[in-house]
Amino acid sequence: MSPSPRMRRRGSLAALFLLLAVLGALFAPWLSPAPPDAQDLDRRLASPSPGHPLGTDELGRDVLARVLYGARASLTVALAVVVLAGAVGTLLGATAGYAGGAWDRMVGIASDACLAFPGTLLAIALVAALGPALRYVVLALVSLGWVGYARLVRAQVLRLREEEFVLAARALGAGPARILLRHILPNLLPALLVQASASMAGAILAESSLSFLGLGLQPPTPSWGAMVDAGRAHLLDAPHVAVFPGLALSLTVLALNFAGDALADRLDPRAARSFAAGAP
C-alpha cells in the first residue's frame, strides 16, 4: 500500500520547510537585517516594521536576526546529537544483537538504567553538574539519545541474523564484522533514517528546554529556548519577542515529525514495491 496523497503532500511541505530552515541558518549573516547582538535601546520592544520585520527585543536587538542565528544553534546541536548518539547506539545495539550472551545483557541493563530516569530531568542534572556549555549539552543529550538507536538496532539485528543471506555469508566464512558491516547494517538504513528524524526533533526540544531554564547556550548566543524565556516578561506589551522564536521552534519540530512519518511510509517495503511497480 503506497502512502496517501495527503501524506505525500504533508511530507513534501515538511521537507520544504526544513530546507528553508537550513538555508536560513546557513545564510543568516546575509539574511539578517542587523547583527544578532546589535543593541538599539531607543527601539527596544519595537513592533514589527520594515526595518525590523519581526520587531526588536528588550535590548533593541533584531528578533529576526536572533531567530535565524538561533536556528544555527538548534540545528547544530541536533545534528551533533543525532550523529553521535546514532553511532554509539548503532554500534552497541548491533554488537549486542549479533553476539548475544553477557554483552547483550550488559547493554540491556545500561539502556534500562537510562530509561528508568525521566530524560529531561537527567539531562538537567548532567548539564547542571558539568556546566552550561554547548559541548556539555551535546554530551548530556547523547548520553540519553543512544538508547533508542540501540534498542531499535538490536531488535532488527536479532531478526536479520537468521535470514538466509546472513546464513549464506556465514557459511562462506565471513566473520562477524564483515557480516554486520556488509550484510546487516545496510538493511537497517531505512529504520535508522526514520529514527534520526524523530531524534532530531527531540534534540531540538531538549536543547531549547535547557536553554529556557538557563542551562543551555549562554547569552549573548541566540537560542530559541532562551528567547522564549526572555519574552515571557513581555507577553502583554510585546508578545512578538516570545511568539516568533516559539513559532520557529514549534514549526521545526512539527516538520521533522511529519517528514519522519512520510519517510517511514515511503521506506516501508510494501510501499517500496508499489513505487517500483509505478503506482502513483
Secondary structure, DSSP 8 states (H G I E B T S, - for coil): ----HHHHHHHHHHHHHHHHHHHHHHTHHHH-SS-TT---GGGTT----SSSTT-B-TTS-BHHHHHHHHHHHHHHHHHHHHHHHHHHHHHHHHHHHHH-HHHHHHHHHHHHHHHTS-HHHHHHHHHHHH-S-HHHHHHHHHHHHHHHHHHHHHHHHHHHTTSHHHHHHHHTT--HHHIIIIIIGGGGHHHHHHHHHHHHHHHHHHHHHHHHTTSSS-TTS--HHHHHHHHGGGTTT-THHHHHHHHHHHHHHHHHHHHHHHHHHHTSHHHHHHHHTT--
